[in-house]
């Protein structure tokens, strides 16, 4: 049975087959991701750049491409091919997707199809194979079962669904209600998200980044679960706050809004280009108290010892909580990468925690749902660092929340 979410999505997004030009774009994106190893977001950027696509058509292309990659092994099985043959037989996979949803086959100049009877037989076989149906590679299923046990099946199924679109209201410029009203005037329909004060869910297929509200810095696109991470830090105006793994700065800007622009907010990262992007986003958001600093070595951290009222460590991780949004990762990554990431996480938590002053709060966070990266790391840190105590932690999982998957642990320094 096709999940109700997909039925609704397809009914509204794709009541007819892709046009030949849109189908070719889908095939080009698939090839760049699967054959060239490009991240999905960069492939979208490359193929959409310079094209004057209507927002509805761009959304249709992203919908098809996203589902094909999220459930790649399923659609390759239905097409009687393999991911390694996408470059030559991508049209067969795309045609299988159309058959799966009861849509006519796109009219391409060169196309490969699969016989209807063969497709029907393979579809029945796929329904009896949970890993195929949920688009899960063997290595990930093995890891999920070992880490999550009986709860893994529900998470695996949730990760096969398309992500919803969420916005974070920039409290420096507007309220959530004001943002919703302004977006409605620009043709963007939204609803508030229960339990996440800053979040709106986008319910229409609008081109968000073409809106005047975005240009004016009224919002950022950010998953609702992700918004809970910065909120847990409980920052106040006038504090000294450090976001030590800032990246492009989505959570940094959330912290700036909570501080109402007052106090010192230091955004740090090991890559300068990410901090440069953050500066541009901060200007648009009106976050004038954000200072960026490159982590050039251990001395950068030592100079900030016992200086922070609040410290956010959104550490590098497997990203296994955000596979709905970044589905290409599960076909590119393997279990061999996880131990390397875990070693880095432990190093960051042990080293960077020195920046928190006594009485200060540290939030350790990942976008993973695997306990080995989450509570396991926190327990090991606390065992080696009795000068900290755990206040609370939270698992935000796709199956239970509908959001992307995140983990956060709130720690207090109780002694030097």
PLY file of the C-alpha trace (Angstrom):
ply
format ascii 1.0
element vertex 416
property float x
property float y
property float z
element edge 415
property int vertex1
property int vertex2
end_header
0.00 0.00 0.00
1.34 3.44 -0.93
1.54 5.67 2.18
-1.18 8.32 2.39
1.46 11.06 2.40
2.67 10.01 -1.05
-0.87 9.77 -2.38
-1.62 13.33 -1.29
1.72 14.62 -2.52
1.35 13.08 -5.95
-2.28 14.12 -6.29
-1.35 17.75 -5.81
2.13 17.81 -7.36
1.96 15.47 -10.30
-1.45 14.64 -11.71
0.16 14.14 -15.11
3.50 12.71 -16.30
6.61 14.82 -16.34
7.19 16.75 -19.51
10.16 15.57 -21.62
12.25 18.54 -20.50
11.47 17.98 -16.81
12.14 14.26 -17.16
15.54 15.02 -18.64
16.30 17.32 -15.72
15.42 14.55 -13.26
17.72 12.14 -15.10
20.52 14.71 -15.14
20.23 15.31 -11.40
20.17 11.57 -10.68
23.27 11.04 -12.76
25.17 13.85 -11.07
24.30 12.56 -7.59
24.74 8.82 -8.15
27.50 8.73 -10.75
29.49 11.84 -9.87
28.93 11.79 -6.11
27.54 15.32 -5.93
25.36 16.25 -2.92
21.72 16.52 -3.91
21.39 20.21 -3.06
24.35 21.09 -5.30
22.91 19.02 -8.12
19.63 20.92 -7.85
21.50 24.23 -7.87
23.53 23.29 -10.93
20.57 22.07 -12.99
18.13 24.81 -11.97
20.65 27.64 -12.38
19.79 29.88 -15.30
16.46 28.18 -15.99
13.27 30.17 -15.70
11.18 27.38 -14.23
7.83 28.06 -12.63
7.93 27.29 -8.91
5.32 24.56 -9.40
7.41 22.80 -12.05
10.59 23.07 -10.00
8.72 21.53 -7.08
7.48 18.70 -9.32
11.02 17.90 -10.41
12.31 17.96 -6.83
9.43 15.76 -5.67
10.16 13.06 -8.23
13.94 13.22 -7.81
13.70 13.18 -4.03
11.50 10.12 -3.91
13.63 8.29 -6.47
16.71 8.78 -4.30
14.97 8.16 -0.98
13.75 4.76 -2.26
16.41 4.13 -4.85
16.74 0.40 -4.29
12.95 -0.01 -4.62
12.68 1.78 -7.95
15.80 0.10 -9.31
14.30 -3.27 -8.35
10.99 -2.39 -10.02
12.90 -1.32 -13.14
15.05 -4.49 -13.09
18.28 -2.51 -12.97
20.86 -1.33 -10.42
22.06 2.07 -9.18
25.38 1.49 -10.95
23.54 1.47 -14.30
21.65 4.73 -13.72
23.69 6.59 -16.33
22.57 4.20 -19.07
19.23 3.03 -17.72
17.96 6.00 -15.74
14.90 6.32 -17.96
13.87 2.80 -16.97
13.92 3.82 -13.29
11.99 7.02 -14.01
9.40 5.03 -15.95
9.09 2.61 -13.03
8.34 5.55 -10.78
5.53 6.65 -13.09
4.10 3.15 -13.23
4.29 2.93 -9.43
2.05 5.98 -9.17
-0.29 4.99 -12.03
0.92 7.75 -14.33
1.56 7.57 -18.10
5.17 7.09 -19.19
6.92 10.35 -20.19
7.50 10.77 -23.92
11.27 10.88 -24.20
13.24 10.59 -27.42
15.31 7.71 -26.04
13.73 5.66 -23.29
13.82 2.20 -21.76
10.71 0.69 -20.25
9.76 -2.46 -18.38
6.86 -4.67 -19.40
3.70 -4.06 -17.42
3.35 -7.70 -16.36
6.97 -7.86 -15.20
6.54 -4.60 -13.28
3.40 -5.90 -11.55
5.17 -9.10 -10.50
8.17 -7.23 -9.12
5.89 -4.79 -7.29
4.21 -7.64 -5.42
7.61 -9.03 -4.46
8.77 -5.61 -3.25
5.77 -5.25 -0.93
7.04 -8.24 1.02
10.55 -6.77 1.41
10.61 -3.99 4.06
14.12 -2.86 3.18
13.14 -2.38 -0.46
9.86 -0.69 0.39
11.50 1.76 2.76
14.48 2.45 0.50
17.04 1.23 3.03
20.50 -0.14 2.18
21.66 -3.25 4.02
24.41 -1.50 6.01
21.97 1.07 7.40
19.40 -1.56 8.36
22.04 -3.54 10.21
23.16 -0.44 12.10
19.60 0.68 12.85
18.61 -2.69 14.26
21.72 -2.86 16.43
21.24 0.68 17.75
17.46 1.05 18.01
16.11 -2.49 18.22
12.34 -2.76 17.93
11.88 0.98 17.26
14.06 0.92 14.13
11.34 -0.33 11.75
9.15 2.72 12.44
12.10 5.10 12.06
13.20 3.39 8.85
9.72 3.84 7.37
9.55 7.48 8.50
12.89 8.23 6.87
11.52 7.04 3.52
8.95 9.85 3.44
9.37 13.24 1.82
10.30 16.04 4.25
7.89 18.81 5.04
8.97 22.42 4.64
9.40 24.48 7.78
10.39 28.09 8.38
11.93 29.72 11.42
10.59 33.16 12.20
13.31 35.75 12.67
12.29 37.30 15.96
14.60 40.25 15.32
12.24 41.47 12.61
8.76 40.04 13.15
6.48 37.72 15.10
5.33 34.37 13.79
1.83 35.73 13.14
3.23 38.75 11.30
5.36 36.47 9.14
2.41 34.21 8.32
0.31 37.22 7.30
3.02 38.69 5.09
3.74 35.35 3.41
0.03 34.83 2.73
0.02 38.18 0.93
2.88 36.84 -1.23
1.01 33.62 -2.01
2.72 31.37 0.54
0.36 29.40 2.77
1.59 28.34 6.21
0.34 26.91 9.50
1.92 27.23 12.97
3.74 24.20 14.38
2.60 23.02 17.80
5.37 22.88 20.35
7.85 24.95 18.32
7.16 28.63 18.93
9.29 29.95 16.09
8.15 27.48 13.39
5.72 27.63 10.48
4.97 24.73 8.17
4.67 25.68 4.50
1.59 24.05 3.00
1.75 25.46 -0.53
4.25 24.88 -3.35
5.71 28.35 -3.23
9.17 29.58 -4.22
10.19 30.75 -0.76
13.48 32.33 -1.70
11.84 34.54 -4.30
9.66 36.25 -1.69
10.25 39.78 -0.45
9.89 38.44 3.09
12.98 36.28 2.59
14.95 39.12 0.97
14.10 41.28 3.97
15.37 38.63 6.39
12.06 37.75 8.02
12.68 33.99 7.99
15.08 31.15 7.36
14.14 27.71 6.06
14.89 25.33 8.95
13.37 22.07 10.10
11.12 22.38 13.14
13.12 19.77 15.02
16.31 21.68 14.38
14.71 24.77 15.91
14.31 22.91 19.21
18.09 22.58 19.52
18.92 26.28 19.80
15.86 26.84 21.97
17.21 24.31 24.50
20.25 26.51 25.12
17.93 29.02 26.84
20.02 32.08 25.98
19.21 35.51 27.41
20.02 39.02 26.17
23.43 40.19 27.38
24.97 36.72 27.68
28.25 35.58 26.18
27.27 32.71 23.86
29.44 30.52 21.65
28.24 28.38 18.75
31.41 26.38 18.24
30.35 24.25 15.25
28.39 26.98 13.52
28.59 25.83 9.90
26.47 28.11 7.73
24.82 29.46 10.86
21.16 28.47 10.98
21.26 27.88 14.72
23.56 30.88 15.25
20.90 33.16 13.80
18.25 31.51 15.97
20.39 32.26 19.03
20.88 35.86 17.89
17.12 36.35 17.70
16.64 34.89 21.19
19.28 37.31 22.48
17.42 40.21 20.81
20.74 41.35 19.42
22.16 42.05 22.90
25.27 40.39 24.28
28.11 38.67 22.47
27.50 35.76 20.11
30.62 34.10 18.77
30.18 31.75 15.79
33.12 29.42 15.21
33.98 26.80 12.62
36.98 25.08 11.05
36.00 26.19 7.52
36.20 29.87 6.58
33.80 29.67 3.64
30.99 28.61 5.96
31.66 31.58 8.21
31.69 33.89 5.18
28.24 32.59 4.23
27.09 33.12 7.79
28.17 36.77 7.69
25.95 37.36 4.68
22.99 35.61 6.31
23.54 37.58 9.52
23.44 40.86 7.61
20.13 39.94 6.00
18.72 38.83 9.35
19.83 41.97 11.18
21.87 39.87 13.63
24.46 42.52 14.40
25.87 40.89 17.54
27.27 37.89 15.63
31.07 37.68 15.50
32.78 34.95 13.47
36.08 33.25 14.27
37.95 30.52 12.45
39.15 27.63 14.61
42.75 27.51 13.44
43.96 25.11 16.13
43.73 24.17 19.79
44.97 27.61 20.87
41.75 29.17 19.58
39.80 27.07 22.06
42.25 27.52 24.95
42.00 31.31 24.74
38.27 31.07 25.44
38.56 28.82 28.52
35.77 29.37 31.08
34.38 32.32 29.11
30.93 31.23 27.87
27.59 31.45 29.64
26.21 29.16 26.96
27.94 26.84 24.47
26.34 25.02 21.56
28.17 22.00 20.14
26.22 20.90 17.08
28.88 18.35 16.21
29.65 16.67 12.87
27.67 13.44 12.70
26.37 10.73 10.41
23.26 12.75 9.51
21.15 9.60 9.90
18.29 11.63 11.34
17.96 13.85 8.27
17.87 11.25 5.49
14.45 12.47 4.38
16.11 15.75 3.47
19.50 14.36 2.40
18.64 10.91 1.02
21.73 10.67 -1.16
23.86 10.20 1.97
22.65 6.64 2.57
23.84 5.55 -0.88
27.17 7.35 -0.56
28.13 6.72 3.07
28.96 3.42 4.73
29.31 2.09 8.26
33.10 2.57 8.06
32.65 6.33 8.34
30.81 6.19 11.68
33.76 5.34 13.98
35.75 8.23 12.51
32.89 10.63 13.20
32.43 9.31 16.73
36.10 9.89 17.50
35.74 13.47 16.27
32.57 13.99 18.35
34.31 12.79 21.51
37.28 15.08 20.81
35.09 18.14 20.27
33.00 17.51 23.37
36.05 16.91 25.54
38.07 19.85 24.20
35.49 22.54 23.42
33.64 22.06 26.74
36.52 23.93 28.39
34.98 27.16 27.08
31.98 26.93 29.45
32.24 28.86 32.72
31.13 27.39 36.05
27.36 27.58 36.19
27.21 27.78 32.40
25.24 25.50 30.10
26.47 23.35 27.21
24.15 21.76 24.66
25.58 18.81 22.75
23.56 18.10 19.61
23.55 15.91 16.51
21.27 15.31 13.55
21.51 11.57 14.15
19.07 9.16 15.78
21.74 6.61 16.67
22.45 6.29 20.44
26.16 5.63 19.83
26.49 9.23 18.60
24.14 10.65 21.18
23.60 9.47 24.76
26.56 7.12 24.40
28.89 10.06 23.78
27.35 12.07 26.62
27.67 9.23 29.13
31.32 8.68 28.20
32.02 12.41 28.57
30.34 12.62 31.98
32.25 9.59 33.20
35.51 11.36 32.36
34.36 14.84 33.43
32.68 14.91 36.88
32.77 18.72 36.72
29.69 18.51 34.47
26.23 17.12 35.13
23.40 16.17 32.81
20.31 18.32 33.21
18.19 16.69 30.50
18.36 15.18 27.04
15.88 14.65 24.23
15.57 12.40 21.20
13.62 14.05 18.37
12.83 11.23 15.96
11.13 11.24 12.55
8.67 8.51 13.58
7.48 10.22 16.75
7.66 13.89 15.71
7.26 14.00 11.93
10.30 16.30 11.90
13.84 15.40 10.96
15.77 13.46 13.61
17.91 15.23 16.21
19.40 14.64 19.63
20.25 17.22 22.28
21.75 16.95 25.75
21.82 19.87 28.16
24.86 19.84 30.49
25.87 22.21 33.29
29.42 22.88 34.40
29.40 22.57 38.21
33.12 23.01 38.87
36.38 23.94 37.12
0 1
1 2
2 3
3 4
4 5
5 6
6 7
7 8
8 9
9 10
10 11
11 12
12 13
13 14
14 15
15 16
16 17
17 18
18 19
19 20
20 21
21 22
22 23
23 24
24 25
25 26
26 27
27 28
28 29
29 30
30 31
31 32
32 33
33 34
34 35
35 36
36 37
37 38
38 39
39 40
40 41
41 42
42 43
43 44
44 45
45 46
46 47
47 48
48 49
49 50
50 51
51 52
52 53
53 54
54 55
55 56
56 57
57 58
58 59
59 60
60 61
61 62
62 63
63 64
64 65
65 66
66 67
67 68
68 69
69 70
70 71
71 72
72 73
73 74
74 75
75 76
76 77
77 78
78 79
79 80
80 81
81 82
82 83
83 84
84 85
85 86
86 87
87 88
88 89
89 90
90 91
91 92
92 93
93 94
94 95
95 96
96 97
97 98
98 99
99 100
100 101
101 102
102 103
103 104
104 105
105 106
106 107
107 108
108 109
109 110
110 111
111 112
112 113
113 114
114 115
115 116
116 117
117 118
118 119
119 120
120 121
121 122
122 123
123 124
124 125
125 126
126 127
127 128
128 129
129 130
130 131
131 132
132 133
133 134
134 135
135 136
136 137
137 138
138 139
139 140
140 141
141 142
142 143
143 144
144 145
145 146
146 147
147 148
148 149
149 150
150 151
151 152
152 153
153 154
154 155
155 156
156 157
157 158
158 159
159 160
160 161
161 162
162 163
163 164
164 165
165 166
166 167
167 168
168 169
169 170
170 171
171 172
172 173
173 174
174 175
175 176
176 177
177 178
178 179
179 180
180 181
181 182
182 183
183 184
184 185
185 186
186 187
187 188
188 189
189 190
190 191
191 192
192 193
193 194
194 195
195 196
196 197
197 198
198 199
199 200
200 201
201 202
202 203
203 204
204 205
205 206
206 207
207 208
208 209
209 210
210 211
211 212
212 213
213 214
214 215
215 216
216 217
217 218
218 219
219 220
220 221
221 222
222 223
223 224
224 225
225 226
226 227
227 228
228 229
229 230
230 231
231 232
232 233
233 234
234 235
235 236
236 237
237 238
238 239
239 240
240 241
241 242
242 243
243 244
244 245
245 246
246 247
247 248
248 249
249 250
250 251
251 252
252 253
253 254
254 255
255 256
256 257
257 258
258 259
259 260
260 261
261 262
262 263
263 264
264 265
265 266
266 267
267 268
268 269
269 270
270 271
271 272
272 273
273 274
274 275
275 276
276 277
277 278
278 279
279 280
280 281
281 282
282 283
283 284
284 285
285 286
286 287
287 288
288 289
289 290
290 291
291 292
292 293
293 294
294 295
295 296
296 297
297 298
298 299
299 300
300 301
301 302
302 303
303 304
304 305
305 306
306 307
307 308
308 309
309 310
310 311
311 312
312 313
313 314
314 315
315 316
316 317
317 318
318 319
319 320
320 321
321 322
322 323
323 324
324 325
325 326
326 327
327 328
328 329
329 330
330 331
331 332
332 333
333 334
334 335
335 336
336 337
337 338
338 339
339 340
340 341
341 342
342 343
343 344
344 345
345 346
346 347
347 348
348 349
349 350
350 351
351 352
352 353
353 354
354 355
355 356
356 357
357 358
358 359
359 360
360 361
361 362
362 363
363 364
364 365
365 366
366 367
367 368
368 369
369 370
370 371
371 372
372 373
373 374
374 375
375 376
376 377
377 378
378 379
379 380
380 381
381 382
382 383
383 384
384 385
385 386
386 387
387 388
388 389
389 390
390 391
391 392
392 393
393 394
394 395
395 396
396 397
397 398
398 399
399 400
400 401
401 402
402 403
403 404
404 405
405 406
406 407
407 408
408 409
409 410
410 411
411 412
412 413
413 414
414 415
